[in-house]
Amino acid sequence: MDWLVVIGAIVSLAGIAGLIWCVLMALNARKSAHDEDEMRVRLQRVVLLNMSALGVSALGLMIVVTGIVLK
């Protein structure tokens, strides 16, 4: 079940990369937004992507734990 651990680690790292990307998007939205409504729309999109990336990361950790338990 080593392959399951490796796949889970890759999925988890993809989720973490997504979280880092969300932080960069939020900082960019904060710097470049001219009015509050534009910033609110951008940050709502960032929140959606953030929750998705968090879910992918959690799924990867679940795959890793499953691979360890089945070992």
Sequence and secondary structure as in RCSB ss.txt:
>XXXX:A:sequence
MDWLVVIGAIVSLAGIAGLIWCVLMALNARKSAHDEDEMRVRLQRVVLLNMSALGVSALGLMIVVTGIVLK
>XXXX:A:secstr
 HHHHHHHHHHHHHHHHHHHHHHHHHHHHHHH  SHHHHHHHHHHHHHHHHHHHHHHHHHHHHHHHHHHH 
